[in-house]
Amino acid sequence: MKRPVLAFALSSLALIGQAEAAPQASSCPPGFVMLQDKSTCVRISGRVRADGLVGSPSTRGANAIEMRSSGRIQLDVRKQTEYGPLRAVIRAEGQAR
């Protein structure tokens, strides 16, 4: 599960390297960046969450501390075509205990 998420994150970073700042009169929505072809808008977003739970164990052998983490990364691509707007969204999620 970790390798596909890592591969997706690395490929997303490669797209960031190709992106450039959009001009003031951009047709991209807020939060998006226009790519070099001037007709494709991209947004990379995500979140990371970590929790630490401490409680009294129900048995002597139980662990009183529990750690959890989760994350999500999303790639949103928009392009205007001759048939209308085209939108593609890829989202990868994972969690660990």
C-alpha positions, 0 to 999 in steps of 0.5 A: 500500500505504501509504494503506490502512494509514494510513487503517486506523490513523486509523480505529483512532485514532477508535475509541480516542477513543470508548473509555472505561475499563472498570468493575472488573466488566467482561466484557472480557478483559484488554487490552481496553477497553469501548466506550460501548454497554457490550457491545463490547470493543476492543483495538488492538495492533501492532508496528514493526520496523526493521533496519539491516544493514552488510556488505562489498559483493560488488562495488565498485558495491554498497551496503554498508548496507541498511535495512528496516522493517516494521509491523503493526496489529491491531484485535480487536473482541468482542461478546456476542450472543444467539447467542453471542460474536462476534469480528472481527479486522482486521490490516494489515501492511506492509514497506519496503526 
